[in-house]
């Protein structure tokens, strides 16, 4: 099998189609374009998500906390607790463990989420440190996005810039990047690891009746748009010239001949609003220093499409992330 997320047809055939819900508490399970599970134990809803870190070797603790918190943020949930599993190869040392834990605890404190447990093991089943985190959050039933309310004419929005996480990982992992960027650009690219969280924009979006959110991770923007179209049951059209991209991401992508639209992009949230609510959301988000950009809309068709100046491309089930071509 190819490195990266399992292709959707295989994921659905071998995993999702085998899952049966027998508990009335489970109101939403996993699925294509859905980042978490939602359960009702009475009162607020519990939102849960789990994710591993496999494509990076730097900033592991911070990445591990942020990516799972980002997923529960897709339901406007307040993250409460994190379970963290560390699988450590015998070749690692205690300094590696110390750095990861310090990084994770600092990030958890910044996001106001507690690390409540997990598992730590040295094993020869891995050849580098692998971290998997599971986050539990809570959300009031009335604040949770209503995916069923999405309709043609709603707008598709992204926060910040695309390729933030991929740019940061490549800058940290590849010394060659110093030859591509000047010193200021290089330091900026590495600093993007501090912009991985989407919790702030999620909290603001919840105030303005956001209808659906999807964290843009493996497969980048194109993968996230295709998955969102599947999850919504609606067609989507996005416009290439509206997509926000940093110069450092363009330079790195050009040098390594990768498509930044297919590059892992934690730090950018894909959101669906009606037109009026989006204007209000944009005003508050940008007043608080968070860039948000309308890149397309929901339509009555059945496909996810990228519109270029002279052509349209129909998006497909995403291939392995462009990051794996470099790191």
N, C-alpha and C positions, 0 to 999 in steps of 0.2 A: 504494500500500500504506500501511497505518497505521503510525505511529511506534511503535517498541518491538520486542520480540522477535517473530519470525515466528510466526504461529499454528501450532500443533502439526501440523495436517493438512497444511499447506503445507511445514513443515519436514521431515516424514516423506516426503512425495511428491517434493519437489525435491532433498532433500539426503540424508537417512538411507537412503532406498531405493536411492540410487545408489552408496552406499559398499559396497565389497566388500573383505573382509580376505583377503589372500593370504599374510600372514606369520604363521608359527607363534608369533612373539614377542608378537603382539598378543592379549591375553586378554580385553580389554574395550574396545570403542570407544564413541563418543558415542551418546546416546539420550535420549529423554524422561525427565526426572527423574534423569538421570545427569550428574554435574558434571565428569567427567574421563575420560581414557583410561588403561588400565593395560597395561604391557608387561613381559615377562619376558626379560631378557637374561642370565639365570643369576644365582643369588644373590638379593638383594633385588629386589622389583618396582619398576619405574619408573612413577610416576604423573605425568601431564601434564595441564595445563589452560590455556586461554587465554581472555581476556576483555578487552573495551574499556571505557573510561569515556566515556560520551556524555551523561549526564543531569546533570552537574555542571560547574561552572567553578572551584570552590574545593577545596582539599585534594586536587588531582588526583594528585599523586605518592603520597600515603598510600593513597588509595582504590585506585589501580592495583595497588599491591603487595598490599594486603590482600585484594582480591576474588579474585585468582588463588590466593593462598596458602590462602584459605578453601576453595576448590574442592578442592585436593589434600588438605586436611584431612578431607574427606568419606571418604577412604580410610584415615584414620589415618596418613597419610604425613608424614614429616619433610621440609619444604621445603628444597631445596638451592640451586637457582639460578633466576634470573629473567632472561628476555629482555624488553626493553622497547622498543617502537616508539613514536616520537613524530611525529605529523603536525602541522605548525605552519603556520598561515595567514600570509601576508605582513604582515598587520596586527599581529601579535604582536611583542614585543621581547625582548631578551636577559634582561631582568629576569624575564619570565614563565618562560623556560626555567630560569633559575637557581633560582627558587622551587620549581618542580616537581622538579628533580633533587635539591635539598637535602631536600625533603619525602620523596621516594622513598628516598633513601639512609638517612635517619634511621629510617624505618619498617622498611626491610630489616634494618638493624642490630638493631632491637628484636626482630624475629622470627627473627634468626639465619639469614638467607638472603642469598646473594650476588647482586648484579646482575652478570651475567656477560657481557652484550652486548645487542645490539639494533640499532635503526636510527633515525636522526633526519633529518627532511627538512622543508624549507619548501615548501609546495605550495598552490596556489589551489584544489585539489580539496576543501578543508575551509574552513569559515568560523569555526571556533574550534579550539583545540588538542584533538586526539584522541589518547589514549594507549591502547595495547593491550599487555598483558603476558602472557607465557607462562611458567608455573612448572613446573619439574621437581622432583619429590620422590621419596623412596624409602620403602618399607615392607616389613617382613618378611612373608612369605607367611602366617604364622600369626596376624598381628595385623590383617590386612585384614578389614573387615566382610563377613560372609557373607549376602548378600541372599537366597540360596536358603533360608536357615533361617527366614525370617520366616513367622509363622503366625498365624491368628486367636487373639486373646487377648493378643498382644503389645501393649505400650503405646507411644503416640506422645508424644514429649517435645519441648519447645522450651527453648533456653537464653536467658537474659536476657529482653529484652522485644521485642515486635514493633514494626516501624516505626522502628527506631533510625536506620538510614541515611537514610531518607526525611525523618525529622524534622530531622536534622542538615543535610541538603542544603537544605531549605526555609528553615531558620533562617539559613543562610549566604547564600542567594541572594536572599531577599525581605526588604527592610527593613520591610515591612508587619507582619512577625511581632512587631516591637517594640510594636505596638499591641495585640497579642493577649495577650502574656505580660508579666509584670513583669520587672524587670531580672535578678533571680536566675534566673527560669525561662528567660529568653532566653539567658543565658550557659550555663546547663545544657544547653539544647537544642543549642547550637553545639558544646559539649564532647563530645557523643555521637559525634562523628567519631573520637574516640579509642577507641571501644568497638566498632569494626567487625570486629576480628579474632575468629575462633572457634577459633583454634589451641589455646588452653589447654583448652577443654572437649573438643576432639577428642582430645587426648592422654590426658585422663582417661577418656573414653568407651572408648578402645581397651583399657583395662585391665579393663573390665567387659563384654566380649563384645557391644559394640554391633553390631547386625545391619545397619543401614543409616543413612546420614546424607545430608542434602541441605541445602545452603546456601540460605537464604531470600532470594532476590534479586528480580529484576523479577517483578511479579505478586503479590508479598507472600505472606502465609501461605496464602491460599486457592489461589493459583497453585501454590505449593510442595506443598500437600497433594494437589491434583489430579494433579500430575506424579508425586508419590511413589506414589500409588495405581496409576498407569499402569505405573511402573517395577516395582513389587512384584507386580502382578497380583492384588492383594487390594483389597477395600473398606476404607474408613477412615471412622470417625465421630469428629468432634471436637465439643467442647462450648463454645459461645460464652462462657459465664460463667466458664470456666477460663482463657481466653486472657489472658496478662499484657500490659498496655498502660500506658505511662506517661501521667501527667496532661498533660504538655506535648504529647504526640502526640495525645491526645484533643482538646485545645483547638485545635491547628493544623488537625486534620482537620475539626472542626466548623466552623471559620471558613471554610475553603476548600471545604467540602461534598465531601470525599473520604472514601473508605472506608479506614480504616487497615489493614484486613485484606487490602487489595489494594495496599498501599504497599511499595515496595522496602525490604527488611529485613535487609541484610547486618549481621552482628553477632549474629544469632540463628540457631542451627542446629536443624534438624528431625531428630530421632533416633528410632530404633526399638530397644526393648529387650524382653527378657522381663521379667516382673514382678519376679522376685527380683533380677536383675542391676540393674534400675533403682533399687531401694532403696539398693543399695550405691553405685552411681554418684552418686545424689543426695546422699548423706551426704558423700562426698569433695568433690564439686564445690562444695557450699555451704560446706563447711569452708574452702575456698580462695576464697570470695567470689564464686562464680558461681551465680546464680539459675537453677534448672532447674524446669520445671513440666510435669506430665503434663496433656495437653490432650485426649486421646482414646485410641482403641485400634484395632487392626486387627480387621476382622471378616470373615465369610465371604461378604459380599455383593460386588457388582461396582462399586459407586459410592463416591465420596467425598462425605460428607454433613456439613453443619454443623447441630448440634442447638441450637435456641433454646428458650426457655421454652415457647413455644406453637406452634412449627412446626419443620420441617426443610427445609433448602435443599440441593439436589443441586448440587455444584460442577461447573463446566464448564471447558473450555480457557480459560485466562485472557485477558482483554482487555489492551490496553496499560496499563502501570503508571499508577496514580493520580498519580504524580509529574509526568507530562507534562501534567496538567491545570493544574499550578501553575507549574512551571519551564519 
